[in-house]
Amino acid sequence: MEKEQWMSDVLRDVGMLPAQDLAEAILALAQKVAGGSIPDDMTVITARLGKTVN
């Protein structure tokens, strides 16, 4: 997985994953991309944006 591309790929493929599941998946993938260890504190914040139809 390319260092600059992995987050874009994750966000494109998440579908309707609940926010907590998405945050946990992003954190796990970030740890994997970092070589298995996390060198500093990490925070993941998720939000779903939607379009309202009037």
HELIX and SHEET records of a PDB file:
HELIX    1   1 TRP A    6  ASP A   13  1                                   8    
HELIX    2   2 ALA A   19  VAL A   33  1                                  15    
END                                                                             
